[in-house]
Amino acid sequence: MYAVLDIETTGGQFNEEGITEIAIYRFDGHEVVDQFISLVNPEIPIQPFVVKLTGINNAMLRSAPKFFEVAKRIIEITKDCVIVAHNASFDYRILRTEFKRLGYDFESQTLCTVELAQKLIPEQPSYSLGKLVRGLGIPIADRHRAGGDAMATLKLFKLLLDKDLGKEIVKSLIHTEVIKGLSPKLLDIVEHLPSRTGIYYIHNQDGRIIYIGKSRNIKKRVNQHFTGTTSKCKKIQLEVFAVTYEETGSELVALLKESEEIKVNKPVYNRAQKKTIFPWGLFAQTDANGYLRLTVERTDAERKTIATYSSLQEGKNALHRISNQYRMCHKLNGLQDVDGACFPYRLKQCDGACVGEELPETYNLRIQEFIDKLAFEHKNLVIIDRGRKIDERSAVVIEDGQYKGYAFFDLNYQVHNLQVLKNILVPMQHNRDTYKIIADHLAKNKATKVVSF
């Protein structure tokens, strides 16, 4: 649990500042579960430059509660939380100083969104809150007021959680819970999971990720792990300490995240997917008579694949469907080893390429139509899909035929401005697996919205 906060002060000498406004959002990593926003009477004058910056003046604060009157609420809303703030050392110091004046030792772990942004979004021209969120296309209201700045910090923190592929932030939080002795039971873990599409991460007591999965129903899938009787399920049941998750809304984003993050985190129980998970490919080659033939063979870095598959049988089944759909010859595609015409020709489902009745030029047009439909080489595309909530969308970005990553956006400005889109993008690696996932999605989902740039 996180407490995302922002504090406005009177200004003045170091450790003599007073709080004029405080905003705290209790955030579970997915949504705000509680909030507290209040002006505070600092009982000392506000510096003139601060009045000009924030708009908060002495007259506004005369009837505001003093710090001792809101202290209990602050302790309640930050309990068992990591404090998150932009320039966290400043806000944390101010808060500790105020509590110290009351004779109370306020202590908490902190996370600074300036430091996280410098690590996860490098090469930004500025890391001040206002300039950073503008560069990321994050809307900000009531700048230099606690409520507006805390909400902007929260939205920035959400983006940083997305970009943290190694899950260092989440691992650190789980480690904190271990130290506090919080050890939930399996039923408790499942109870708090959503029945929605996304990625889930099973952690052991050290916070290390031992398994990553993707599901259209996270709660149902994790429950299957916890009730399963296979050796892998039993090992997971013995080691699990916590399950974290990320909703994606989009199944395409979930598949791409799962593929990438297994390779990044190398969970012990995802052995099969740490390397490429599609070792078989579909290839096209021209035979001596000028006909394009499709074959399923082992993938090779030197040869260009049209599509990839996890097994030879999956590839053969796909080739069979493709051949039927595009009236391709089963004999030419190696699905039948026969003398003379292939069997579909007798059923009038093949136009006779196998016996020379259909010319290569005509036959190859259908093959090329299929290849072009799957290929996005040298294309610049943004695949738009559903997001994590009703007013949000996801974007999968392909630049010059290479998968670049994904982003979530709620403003058209963000996805139509290429620089802003690159700033909010969660960068990912392009490889055979991602190519396969995207190609399959485009082939199966004809209604998918695709924007070219």
Backbone hydrogen bonds, N-H to C=O, Kabsch-Sander energy under -0.5 kcal/mol:
donor,donor_aa,acceptor,acceptor_aa,energy
2,Y,27,F,-3.0
3,A,82,V,-2.6
4,V,2,Y,-0.6
4,V,25,Y,-2.7
5,L,3,A,-0.6
5,L,84,V,-2.6
6,D,23,A,-1.9
8,E,21,E,-2.7
10,T,18,G,-2.0
16,E,13,Q,-2.3
20,T,8,E,-3.0
21,E,8,E,-1.5
22,I,38,S,-2.5
23,A,6,D,-2.1
24,I,36,F,-2.9
25,Y,4,V,-2.9
26,R,24,I,-0.5
26,R,34,D,-2.7
27,F,2,Y,-3.2
27,F,25,Y,-0.6
28,D,31,E,-2.0
33,V,26,R,-2.9
34,D,26,R,-1.1
36,F,24,I,-2.5
38,S,22,I,-2.5
40,V,20,T,-2.9
41,N,65,P,-2.6
47,Q,10,T,-2.5
50,V,47,Q,-0.9
51,V,47,Q,-1.8
52,K,48,P,-2.1
53,L,49,F,-1.7
54,T,50,V,-3.0
55,G,50,V,-0.5
55,G,51,V,-2.2
57,N,55,G,-0.5
61,L,57,N,-0.8
61,L,58,N,-0.8
62,R,58,N,-0.6
62,R,59,A,-0.8
64,A,61,L,-0.8
67,F,41,N,-0.6
69,E,66,K,-1.4
70,V,66,K,-0.8
70,V,67,F,-1.2
71,A,67,F,-1.3
74,I,70,V,-2.0
75,I,71,A,-2.2
76,E,72,K,-2.3
77,I,73,R,-2.4
78,T,74,I,-1.5
79,K,75,I,-0.6
79,K,76,E,-0.8
81,C,78,T,-1.8
82,V,1,M,-2.0
83,I,81,C,-0.5
83,I,109,Q,-2.9
84,V,3,A,-2.6
85,A,111,L,-2.0
87,N,85,A,-0.7
88,A,85,A,-0.8
90,F,87,N,-1.3
91,D,87,N,-1.2
92,Y,88,A,-2.9
93,R,89,S,-1.8
94,I,90,F,-2.4
95,L,91,D,-2.4
96,R,92,Y,-2.6
97,T,93,R,-2.4
98,E,94,I,-2.1
99,F,95,L,-2.1
100,K,96,R,-2.5
101,R,97,T,-1.7
102,L,98,E,-0.7
102,L,99,F,-0.8
103,G,100,K,-1.4
104,Y,99,F,-2.6
106,F,104,Y,-1.0
107,E,105,D,-0.5
111,L,83,I,-2.8
113,T,85,A,-2.0
113,T,111,L,-0.6
116,L,112,C,-2.2
117,A,113,T,-2.0
118,Q,114,V,-2.3
119,K,115,E,-1.5
120,L,116,L,-3.0
121,I,117,A,-3.0
124,Q,121,I,-0.5
132,L,128,S,-2.7
133,V,129,L,-2.4
134,R,130,G,-1.7
135,G,131,K,-2.2
136,L,132,L,-1.1
137,G,134,R,-1.3
138,I,133,V,-2.9
145,R,142,D,-1.8
149,D,145,R,-2.7
150,A,146,A,-2.5
151,M,147,G,-1.9
152,A,148,G,-2.1
153,T,149,D,-2.2
154,L,150,A,-2.1
155,K,151,M,-2.2
156,L,152,A,-2.3
157,F,153,T,-2.6
158,K,154,L,-2.2
159,L,155,K,-1.7
160,L,156,L,-2.2
161,L,157,F,-2.4
162,D,158,K,-1.8
163,K,159,L,-1.9
164,D,160,L,-1.1
165,L,163,K,-2.0
167,K,164,D,-1.7
171,K,167,K,-2.5
172,S,168,E,-2.0
173,L,169,I,-1.7
174,I,170,V,-2.3
175,H,171,K,-2.2
176,T,172,S,-1.7
177,E,173,L,-1.8
178,V,174,I,-2.1
179,I,175,H,-2.0
180,K,176,T,-1.7
181,G,178,V,-1.3
182,L,177,E,-2.5
183,S,181,G,-0.9
189,I,185,K,-2.1
190,V,186,L,-2.3
191,E,187,L,-2.1
192,H,188,D,-1.0
192,H,189,I,-0.7
193,L,190,V,-1.9
198,G,215,S,-2.3
199,I,246,E,-2.5
200,Y,213,G,-2.4
201,Y,244,T,-3.2
202,I,211,Y,-2.9
203,H,201,Y,-0.6
203,H,242,A,-3.2
204,N,208,R,-2.3
207,G,204,N,-2.0
210,I,202,I,-3.2
210,I,208,R,-0.5
211,Y,202,I,-1.2
213,G,200,Y,-2.2
215,S,198,G,-2.2
218,I,196,R,-1.9
219,K,194,P,-2.0
221,R,217,N,-2.3
222,V,218,I,-2.6
223,N,219,K,-2.2
224,Q,220,K,-1.5
225,H,221,R,-1.4
226,F,222,V,-2.0
227,T,223,N,-1.2
228,G,224,Q,-1.2
234,K,230,T,-2.4
235,K,231,S,-2.0
236,I,232,K,-2.4
237,Q,233,C,-2.6
238,L,234,K,-1.6
239,E,235,K,-1.7
240,V,236,I,-2.6
241,F,203,H,-3.2
242,A,203,H,-1.4
244,T,201,Y,-2.2
246,E,199,I,-2.6
248,T,197,T,-2.0
249,G,197,T,-1.2
250,S,248,T,-2.9
254,A,250,S,-1.7
255,L,251,E,-2.4
256,L,252,L,-2.2
257,K,253,V,-2.8
258,E,254,A,-2.5
259,S,255,L,-2.1
260,E,256,L,-2.2
261,E,257,K,-3.1
262,I,258,E,-1.7
263,K,259,S,-1.1
264,V,260,E,-1.9
265,N,261,E,-2.7
266,K,262,I,-2.0
269,Y,210,I,-2.2
270,N,267,P,-1.7
273,Q,270,N,-1.6
274,K,270,N,-0.5
274,K,271,R,-1.1
280,W,309,Y,-2.3
281,G,297,E,-3.5
282,L,307,A,-2.9
283,F,281,G,-0.5
283,F,295,T,-3.0
285,Q,293,R,-2.2
287,D,291,Y,-2.6
290,G,287,D,-2.0
293,R,285,Q,-3.3
295,T,283,F,-2.4
297,E,281,G,-2.3
297,E,295,T,-0.6
299,T,279,P,-3.0
303,R,300,D,-1.7
306,I,282,L,-3.3
307,A,282,L,-0.7
309,Y,280,W,-3.6
315,G,311,S,-1.9
316,K,312,L,-2.5
317,N,313,Q,-2.6
318,A,314,E,-2.2
319,L,315,G,-2.6
320,H,316,K,-2.0
321,R,317,N,-2.0
322,I,318,A,-2.6
323,S,319,L,-2.6
324,N,320,H,-1.9
325,Q,321,R,-2.5
326,Y,322,I,-2.4
327,R,324,N,-0.8
328,M,323,S,-2.7
333,N,329,C,-1.8
334,G,331,K,-1.4
335,L,330,H,-2.5
336,Q,330,H,-1.3
338,V,336,Q,-0.8
345,Y,342,C,-0.7
346,R,342,C,-0.9
346,R,343,F,-0.8
347,L,343,F,-1.0
348,K,345,Y,-1.4
349,Q,344,P,-3.5
350,C,344,P,-0.7
351,D,327,R,-0.6
355,V,352,G,-1.0
356,G,353,A,-1.2
357,E,352,G,-2.3
358,E,352,G,-0.8
359,L,357,E,-0.5
363,Y,359,L,-2.5
364,N,360,P,-3.3
365,L,361,E,-0.9
366,R,362,T,-0.9
366,R,363,Y,-0.7
367,I,363,Y,-1.3
368,Q,364,N,-2.8
369,E,365,L,-2.0
370,F,366,R,-1.8
371,I,367,I,-2.3
372,D,368,Q,-2.9
373,K,369,E,-1.5
374,L,370,F,-1.4
375,A,371,I,-2.3
378,H,400,D,-0.6
379,K,376,F,-1.8
381,L,379,K,-0.6
381,L,398,I,-2.4
382,V,451,V,-2.3
383,I,396,V,-2.9
384,I,382,V,-0.7
384,I,449,K,-2.7
385,D,394,S,-2.2
387,G,392,E,-1.3
392,E,389,K,-1.9
393,R,409,F,-2.8
394,S,385,D,-2.5
395,A,407,A,-2.8
396,V,383,I,-2.1
397,V,395,A,-0.5
397,V,405,G,-2.7
398,I,381,L,-3.2
399,E,402,Q,-2.8
401,G,379,K,-2.9
402,Q,399,E,-1.9
404,K,397,V,-3.0
405,G,397,V,-1.0
406,Y,426,V,-1.5
407,A,395,A,-1.9
409,F,393,R,-2.7
414,Q,411,L,-1.3
415,V,411,L,-0.9
416,H,412,N,-2.0
417,N,413,Y,-1.1
418,L,416,H,-0.7
421,L,417,N,-2.8
422,K,418,L,-2.1
423,N,419,Q,-1.7
424,I,420,V,-2.1
425,L,421,L,-0.9
426,V,406,Y,-3.7
428,M,404,K,-2.2
431,N,429,Q,-0.5
435,Y,431,N,-2.5
436,K,432,R,-2.3
437,I,433,D,-2.4
438,I,434,T,-2.6
439,A,435,Y,-2.8
440,D,436,K,-2.6
441,H,437,I,-1.9
442,L,438,I,-2.5
443,A,439,A,-2.1
444,K,440,D,-2.5
445,N,441,H,-2.3
446,K,444,K,-0.8
448,T,445,N,-1.8
449,K,384,I,-0.8
450,V,448,T,-0.5
451,V,382,V,-2.8
453,F,380,N,-1.8
